[in-house]
Amino acid sequence: MDQLAQFAPIILMFLVVYFFMIRPQMKRAKQEKQFASELKRGDRIVTKSGMHGKIIDFSDKQNAVIIETGAGKITFDRSSISMEMSRKLNEPAKETK
């Protein structure tokens, strides 16, 4: 019993790290992977670097998307598309009073 009391703070610290750092990160990675797999032609997206565009085609060989921007067609890796900014761009505008 005495040995368990010695290791209790370490076990508690591991549980806190797991539930507040590791688990949320895994959940977020899963959401981003699902978001990238659900992309389709015509979706308006924003890359993590801030480039806005519309998906016009996919390159499965390179795991990339081809987007149309004001400058022309550009190929981006699927992982470079920002889930939060793309969702914010596509949500309906809220009216202000």
C-alpha positions, 0 to 999 in steps of 0.5 A: 500500500505504501508503494502505491501511495508513492506512485500515485502522483506519477500515475495521476500526472500521466492521466492528466497529461493523457486527458488534457493533451494526448486525447484531444490531439488524437481527436483533432487529427481524426477530425482533420483526416475525415474532413480531408477525405470528405472534400469534393469538387466545387468546395470552397477552401482555405489553405493553412497559408491563407490561399483561398480557392475552389476545388476543381480536381483531385490527384490521388497519385500525389494525395493532392487537390487542384484548386482554382484561384484568382491566379490560376490553378494550383496543386496543394497537398490535402494536409495543407487545407485548413479545416477551421478556416474552410468551415468558417468560409462555407458557413452561412453569414450571420446577420448583425443587428 
